[in-house]
Amino acid sequence: MKEERRNGIESKCSSNSVDDNIKLWKEMIAGSEKGLMCCLKGKLDMQDPNKSLRDPVYYRCNAMPHHRIGSKYKLYPTYDFACPFVDSVEGITHALRSSEYHDRNAQYHRIQGDVGLRKVNIYEFSRLNMVYTPLSKRQLRKFIQHGKVNGWDDPRFPTVQGIVRRGLKIEALVQFILEQKNLNLMEWDKLWTINKKIINAVCPRHTAVIAERRVLVTLLDGPEKPFVCIIPRHKKYEGAGKKCTTYTKRIWIDHGNVIIKTIEKDEAGNVTHLTGVLHLEGSVKTTKLKLTWLPEHDELIKLSLLEFDYLITKKKLEKHELEKDEEFHKVANPCTRKETLALGDSNMRNLKHGEIIQLERKGYFRCDVKYLRPSKPVVLFAIPDGRQQSVLSMVIADCKCGCRAMTAEDVLYFELVKFVCVVIILACGALLWYWRRIGEDSLLI
């Protein structure tokens, strides 16, 4: 039948009489052996240049029980026939169809005209494709079946529920879609950059230190007695409210304005304790190495900071690439979730489910599980900002997909690499300038 449609050849059944067609139709309704071999086609024009109008199939038999009505019916309308019929009957004024159905739009309107139904306007749009992201429901279902995700609202999923749970604002999604002209294969960075602009202006600021790499500091000139100050949760947005900040002599650091005087290490070389003095006049903008600090007291909140990666390791999937299990395991990302334990300021016990905050010098987060009791951590989902790698992502993974936090030696190494790169760039620039000054002839000599 496919070959006949492709070559414009009339079916041998196209000349059947009305009586013969009614007889075969009844066989299809009964689901008999003869009926299961038949299908109902619209008799249009097998020479039409639009092949979707070459006697399209309207009904097919299916002996399998329906998941709702069981075995009551043995034949069902095709998708192409049902859509224009249902859209018109149910009062749809504009049908939104992706551009992949463009060649079938003529068939859509032809069916409505042939059965005497109201014409429905069609609005076409390009199908949105994102890098490293399967968007087919059939492909996404594979990740649920294999236990790679926890459901359709998993923050790693490209469903609306999934990306909203991860921290995307609906207005950012609408703005992103309206700004696009070519939706062939899009990067996620632009979407998250738009989202950052929206949430940055209003989300409250809080402080947290990574539990694994926190270091206790005794401030020699720190306050002898702890005291509390009330400060805004957002310096430029009063609607964010206020928060309490406690100042003590002993603090946990990860970043801050302190000049370190002595360093204590264990046998493995890990820093265990520091002593220092306050450097409050230090500039946040000019200081290269910054520390985040929290007071040492029992009111700190346990945090579970979760980051997520792409579901697949391939930038673009083919249409049927994940159908077989071996294909699925080949392209599925084995490590898509990373948990980092941290301690947060005491104000975070008041976070609401779904509230978006910024952890100073760590990025933006959405509260997925709010504070319940001291032993249960508050769960925060990291929100990509579309611009830079998160602080939590600065880890070194082993071959088993395990991760460890960066040590001071790792940071020093990366800073050294950056310095060497800058020197090389400057040297190349100076060499180019020199070549231009001496002239091409001198260079050849």
C-alpha positions in Angstrom: 0.0 0.0 0.0 2.9 2.3 0.8 4.4 1.6 -2.7 1.1 2.2 -4.4 0.8 5.6 -2.7 4.4 6.6 -3.5 4.0 5.7 -7.2 0.4 6.9 -7.6 -1.0 3.4 -8.4 -4.7 2.8 -7.8 -5.6 0.0 -5.3 -7.3 -3.0 -6.7 -10.1 -2.4 -4.2 -10.7 1.2 -5.3 -13.2 0.0 -7.9 -15.3 -2.0 -5.4 -19.0 -1.4 -5.4 -20.8 0.3 -2.5 -22.3 -3.0 -1.5 -19.0 -4.8 -1.4 -17.5 -1.9 0.7 -20.4 -2.1 3.2 -19.9 -5.9 3.5 -16.2 -5.5 4.2 -17.0 -2.6 6.6 -19.2 -5.0 8.6 -16.4 -7.5 8.7 -14.1 -4.9 10.2 -16.7 -3.9 12.8 -17.0 -7.6 13.8 -13.2 -8.0 13.9 -13.4 -11.1 11.8 -10.4 -12.7 10.1 -11.4 -11.1 6.9 -12.0 -7.7 8.6 -8.6 -7.7 10.3 -7.1 -7.8 6.8 -8.9 -4.6 5.7 -8.6 -0.9 6.3 -11.0 2.0 5.3 -9.4 4.6 2.9 -10.8 7.9 1.7 -11.1 7.8 -2.1 -9.5 11.0 -3.2 -6.8 11.3 -5.9 -3.9 9.0 -6.3 -2.2 11.5 -8.7 -2.3 14.4 -6.3 1.2 15.9 -5.9 0.6 16.0 -2.1 1.0 12.3 -1.2 -1.0 12.8 2.1 -4.1 13.2 -0.2 -3.5 10.0 -2.1 -6.3 7.9 -0.7 -5.3 8.2 3.0 -6.3 5.6 5.6 -9.2 6.6 7.9 -9.9 3.4 9.9 -7.9 0.4 10.9 -8.7 -2.8 12.8 -7.1 -3.5 16.2 -8.0 -6.7 18.0 -6.1 -5.7 21.2 -8.4 -4.7 24.1 -8.6 -1.0 24.7 -7.3 0.2 28.1 -10.6 1.9 28.9 -13.4 0.2 26.9 -11.9 -3.3 26.6 -13.0 -5.3 23.5 -16.2 -3.3 22.7 -14.8 -2.1 19.4 -12.5 -3.8 16.9 -11.7 -0.8 14.7 -10.5 2.7 15.4 -9.9 6.0 13.4 -6.4 6.9 12.5 -4.7 9.9 14.1 -4.9 11.9 10.8 -8.7 11.3 10.5 -9.6 11.8 14.2 -7.7 15.1 14.8 -9.6 17.3 12.3 -12.9 15.7 13.3 -12.5 16.1 17.0 -11.0 19.6 16.8 -14.0 20.8 14.8 -16.6 19.1 16.9 -15.1 20.2 20.2 -15.0 23.9 19.2 -11.3 24.4 18.7 -10.7 27.7 16.8 -6.9 27.4 16.2 -5.1 24.1 16.1 -1.4 24.4 17.1 0.6 22.0 15.1 4.4 21.6 14.7 5.8 22.2 11.3 6.5 18.5 10.8 2.8 18.2 10.0 2.9 20.9 7.3 2.3 18.5 4.4 -0.7 17.0 6.1 -2.5 20.4 6.7 -4.2 20.0 3.3 -5.5 16.6 4.4 -6.7 18.1 7.7 -8.8 20.6 5.9 -10.0 18.2 3.2 -11.4 15.8 5.8 -13.3 18.7 7.5 -14.7 19.8 4.1 -15.7 16.2 3.0 -17.7 15.5 6.2 -19.2 18.9 6.3 -17.6 20.2 9.5 -16.5 23.7 10.5 -13.0 24.6 9.3 -10.4 25.0 12.0 -7.5 27.4 11.6 -4.0 25.9 11.8 -1.2 27.8 13.5 2.2 26.2 12.8 5.3 26.4 15.0 8.8 24.9 14.9 9.5 21.9 17.1 11.7 22.9 20.0 14.9 20.7 20.3 17.4 21.2 23.2 21.0 19.9 23.3 21.6 16.7 25.3 17.9 16.4 25.9 15.4 13.9 24.7 12.0 15.5 24.2 10.0 12.5 22.9 7.6 11.1 25.6 8.5 7.6 24.4 12.2 8.3 25.0 11.6 10.0 28.3 9.5 7.1 29.5 12.6 4.9 29.1 14.4 6.9 31.9 11.5 6.3 34.2 11.3 2.6 33.4 15.1 2.2 34.0 14.9 4.1 37.3 17.1 6.9 36.1 14.6 9.5 37.3 11.9 9.6 39.9 8.9 10.6 37.7 7.6 13.1 35.1 8.3 16.0 37.5 11.9 15.1 38.1 14.1 18.2 37.9 16.3 16.5 35.3 13.3 16.1 32.9 12.5 18.7 30.2 8.8 18.6 31.2 7.2 21.9 32.3 6.8 20.4 35.8 10.4 19.2 35.8 12.1 22.5 34.8 9.7 24.5 37.1 10.7 22.3 40.0 14.3 22.9 39.2 13.7 26.6 39.5 12.6 28.0 36.1 10.0 30.7 36.2 7.1 30.4 33.7 7.7 34.0 32.5 11.3 33.1 31.6 10.0 30.1 29.5 7.4 32.3 27.7 10.0 35.0 27.0 12.5 32.4 25.7 9.9 30.9 23.3 8.8 34.3 22.0 12.3 35.4 21.3 13.2 32.3 19.2 13.0 32.3 15.4 14.9 29.1 14.6 14.2 26.3 17.1 16.2 23.7 15.4 18.7 22.8 18.2 18.8 25.2 21.1 21.2 25.6 24.0 19.9 25.6 27.6 22.2 28.5 28.5 20.0 31.2 27.0 16.9 30.0 28.8 18.7 29.9 32.2 20.2 33.4 31.5 16.7 34.8 31.0 15.6 33.1 34.2 18.5 34.5 36.2 17.6 38.1 35.3 14.1 37.5 36.6 15.0 35.8 39.9 18.1 37.8 40.7 16.2 41.0 41.2 13.9 39.6 43.9 15.3 36.4 45.4 16.5 36.7 49.1 20.2 36.2 49.9 21.4 33.6 52.4 24.7 32.1 53.5 25.9 28.5 53.6 29.3 26.7 54.0 30.1 23.4 52.5 30.2 20.9 55.4 33.2 18.9 54.0 35.5 21.8 53.6 34.5 24.1 56.4 37.2 25.3 58.7 36.8 26.8 62.2 38.4 30.2 62.6 39.0 32.0 65.9 39.1 35.7 65.5 41.6 37.3 67.8 39.9 40.6 67.7 36.3 39.2 67.3 33.4 40.0 69.7 33.7 38.4 73.1 29.9 38.0 73.4 27.8 37.1 70.4 25.4 39.8 69.1 22.6 39.8 66.5 21.9 42.4 63.7 18.8 42.6 61.6 19.8 43.1 57.9 17.8 43.0 54.6 17.5 39.6 52.8 18.0 41.6 49.6 19.9 44.9 49.6 17.9 46.3 46.6 14.5 44.7 47.1 12.6 45.5 50.3 9.9 43.0 49.5 12.3 40.1 50.3 12.1 41.0 54.0 14.8 40.9 56.7 17.0 38.3 58.4 19.0 38.0 61.6 22.8 37.7 61.4 24.8 36.5 64.4 28.4 37.8 65.0 30.7 35.6 67.2 34.4 35.2 68.0 34.5 31.7 66.4 33.2 31.2 62.9 33.0 28.6 60.2 34.5 29.8 57.0 34.4 28.9 53.3 34.7 32.7 52.3 35.1 36.1 54.3 37.0 39.3 55.1 39.7 37.8 57.4 43.5 38.0 57.5 44.8 34.6 58.6 47.6 34.6 61.2 48.1 30.9 62.0 47.1 27.6 60.2 46.8 24.2 61.9 46.8 21.0 59.9 46.2 17.3 60.6 48.6 14.5 59.6 47.1 14.3 56.1 47.8 18.0 55.5 44.1 19.1 55.8 43.5 22.5 57.5 41.6 21.9 60.8 41.8 25.3 62.5 42.8 28.9 61.8 43.3 32.0 63.8 43.1 35.5 62.3 42.0 39.1 62.6 39.0 40.9 61.0 39.7 42.8 57.9 36.4 44.7 57.6 37.8 47.4 55.4 38.6 44.9 52.7 36.8 45.5 49.4 34.5 42.8 48.0 35.3 43.9 44.5 39.1 44.1 44.7 39.7 41.1 46.9 40.4 38.0 44.7 40.1 35.3 47.3 36.9 35.6 49.3 35.5 33.6 52.2 32.0 32.8 53.2 31.4 32.5 57.0 28.8 31.5 59.5 28.9 31.9 63.3 29.7 28.8 65.4 26.4 28.1 67.2 23.8 25.4 67.4 21.2 27.2 65.3 22.8 26.4 61.9 20.5 24.5 59.5 21.6 21.3 57.7 21.4 21.6 54.0 21.4 19.1 51.1 22.4 20.9 47.9 21.6 19.0 44.8 22.9 19.6 41.3 21.8 17.9 38.1 23.4 17.2 34.8 22.1 16.3 31.3 20.2 13.0 30.9 22.3 11.9 27.9 25.9 12.2 26.7 25.0 12.8 23.1 24.2 16.3 21.9 21.4 15.2 19.5 19.5 11.9 19.4 18.1 10.2 16.4 14.4 9.5 16.2 14.5 5.9 17.3 17.8 5.8 19.0 16.7 4.8 22.6 14.2 2.1 21.6 16.6 -0.8 22.4 18.0 -1.2 25.9 21.6 -1.5 24.7 21.2 1.8 22.9 19.7 3.4 26.0 22.6 2.4 28.3 25.1 3.6 25.7 23.9 7.2 25.6 22.4 7.6 29.1 24.5 9.7 31.4 25.5 7.5 34.3 25.9 10.4 36.8 23.2 13.0 36.6 22.8 13.9 40.3 25.3 15.2 42.8 24.6 15.9 46.4 26.7 18.3 48.6 26.1 18.6 52.3 26.3 22.1 53.8 25.3 24.2 56.8 23.1 27.3 56.3 22.2 30.3 58.4 19.4 29.9 61.0 17.0 32.1 58.9 16.7 29.2 56.4 14.4 27.3 58.8 11.7 29.7 57.5 12.1 28.9 53.8 8.9 27.9 52.1 8.5 25.0 49.6 9.3 26.3 46.1 11.0 29.5 47.4 14.0 30.6 45.3 17.0 32.1 47.1 20.6 32.9 46.4 23.4 31.4 48.5 26.2 34.0 48.5 29.0 33.0 46.2 27.4 29.6 45.5 24.5 30.4 43.1 20.7 30.2 43.0 18.6 27.5 44.6 15.0 26.4 44.9 13.7 24.9 48.1 12.3 21.5 47.4 12.0 20.2 50.9 11.5 22.8 53.6 12.8 22.7 57.3 11.0 20.0 59.3 13.3 19.1 62.2 17.0 19.6 63.1 18.0 16.1 62.0 16.4 16.3 58.5 18.2 18.6 56.0 16.6 21.3 53.9 16.8 20.2 50.3 17.8 22.8 47.8 18.0 22.3 44.0 20.7 24.3 42.2 19.4 26.5 39.5 21.7 27.0 36.5 22.5 30.6 35.7 23.5 30.1 32.0 26.8 31.9 32.5 29.3 30.1 34.7 30.0 26.7 36.3 28.5 26.4 39.7 30.9 26.4 42.8 29.4 23.0 43.7 30.5 21.6 40.3 34.2 22.3 41.0 34.9 18.7 41.9 37.2 16.0 40.6 35.4 12.8 39.6 36.9 9.4 39.8 36.3 6.6 37.4 33.3 5.4 39.4 31.6 8.7 39.1 32.4 9.5 42.7 33.4 13.1 43.6 35.6 14.9 46.1 35.7 18.6 46.9 38.6 20.7 45.6 41.4 21.1 48.0 43.5 24.2 48.5 46.2 22.6 46.3 43.6 22.1 43.5 42.6 25.8 43.7 46.2 26.9 43.6 46.9 24.7 40.6 43.9 26.1 38.7 44.9 29.7 39.6 48.5 28.9 38.3 47.1 27.6 35.0 45.0 30.7 34.6 48.1 32.9 35.3 50.2 31.0 32.7 47.4 31.3 30.1 47.3 35.1 30.6 51.1 35.4 30.3 51.0 33.4 27.0 48.3 35.6 25.6 50.1 38.8 26.5 53.4 37.5 25.1 51.6 36.6 21.8 50.1 40.1 21.7 53.5 41.7 22.2 55.1 39.5 19.5 52.4 40.5 17.0 52.9 44.2 17.9 56.7 43.8 17.4 56.2 42.1 14.0 54.0 44.9 12.8 56.5 47.6 13.9 59.6 46.1 12.2 57.7 45.6 9.0 57.2 42.6 6.7 60.5 43.0 4.9 62.5 43.1 8.1 60.7 40.0 9.3 61.7 38.1 6.2 65.3 39.1 6.6 
